[in-house]
């Protein structure tokens, strides 16, 4: 399965925070932007740059944070689940 960023949101950095702002018709559905942490913003940027599977993301994050897969997996699963539920990502 591949992860894909939708065009429903635009990621911005506002006042030092990462914010996902709804676009198009999603403005009417989502009344508030989603505030995400730096790690979630990094994961989304990696997906937008072509890192489109959980395994690739896991490998990149392990390298960057010098951590084991076990240490990263729970956080990554939480980020991906939240982003899928919010309509930011979808699986193809």
C-alpha positions as CSV (number, residue, x, y, z in Angstrom):
1,X,0.0,0.0,0.0
2,X,1.2,3.5,-0.8
3,X,0.5,6.6,1.1
4,X,-0.6,9.7,-0.7
5,X,-1.1,13.3,0.4
6,X,-4.4,14.8,-0.6
7,X,-5.0,18.3,-1.9
8,X,-7.6,18.9,0.8
9,X,-5.0,20.6,3.1
10,X,-2.1,23.0,2.8
11,X,0.7,22.8,5.3
12,X,1.8,26.1,6.7
13,X,4.0,27.3,9.6
14,X,2.2,29.9,11.6
15,X,3.6,31.5,14.7
16,X,6.1,28.7,15.1
17,X,3.5,25.9,14.8
18,X,2.8,23.6,11.9
19,X,-0.8,23.9,10.7
20,X,-2.8,22.1,8.1
21,X,-5.3,24.5,6.6
22,X,-8.3,23.1,4.7
23,X,-8.5,24.0,1.0
24,X,-11.4,24.2,-1.5
25,X,-14.7,22.6,-0.5
26,X,-13.0,21.2,2.6
27,X,-13.1,24.7,4.1
28,X,-16.8,24.3,4.5
29,X,-16.4,20.8,6.1
30,X,-13.5,21.5,8.4
31,X,-14.1,24.6,10.5
32,X,-10.6,24.7,12.2
33,X,-7.1,24.0,10.9
34,X,-5.3,21.0,12.3
35,X,-2.2,21.8,14.4
36,X,0.4,19.1,14.2
37,X,3.8,18.6,15.8
38,X,7.2,18.9,14.1
39,X,7.5,15.1,13.6
40,X,4.1,14.8,12.0
41,X,5.0,17.8,9.7
42,X,8.2,16.0,8.8
43,X,6.4,12.8,8.0
44,X,3.9,14.6,5.8
45,X,6.7,16.4,4.0
46,X,8.5,13.1,3.4
47,X,5.3,11.7,1.9
48,X,4.9,14.7,-0.4
49,X,8.6,14.2,-1.5
50,X,7.9,10.6,-2.6
51,X,8.5,8.5,0.6
52,X,5.2,6.8,0.1
53,X,5.3,3.7,2.2
54,X,5.3,3.1,6.0
55,X,8.5,1.0,5.6
56,X,10.4,3.9,3.8
57,X,9.2,6.4,6.4
58,X,10.2,4.1,9.2
59,X,13.7,3.7,7.8
60,X,14.2,7.5,7.2
61,X,12.9,8.3,10.7
62,X,15.2,5.7,12.3
63,X,18.2,7.2,10.6
64,X,17.3,10.8,11.4
65,X,16.5,10.2,15.1
66,X,19.1,7.4,15.6
67,X,16.4,5.2,17.0
68,X,15.2,1.6,16.6
69,X,12.2,0.6,14.6
70,X,10.5,-0.4,17.8
71,X,11.0,3.1,19.2
72,X,9.6,4.8,16.1
73,X,6.8,2.5,15.1
74,X,4.2,3.4,17.7
75,X,4.6,7.2,17.1
76,X,4.6,6.7,13.3
77,X,1.4,4.5,13.4
78,X,-0.3,7.2,15.5
79,X,0.6,10.0,13.1
80,X,-0.5,8.0,10.0
81,X,-3.8,7.0,11.7
82,X,-4.6,10.6,12.7
83,X,-3.7,11.9,9.2
84,X,-5.9,9.2,7.5
85,X,-8.8,9.9,9.8
86,X,-8.5,13.6,9.1
87,X,-8.5,13.1,5.3
88,X,-4.9,14.4,5.0
89,X,-3.6,11.1,3.7
90,X,-5.1,8.2,1.9
91,X,-3.9,4.7,0.9
92,X,-3.7,3.7,-2.7
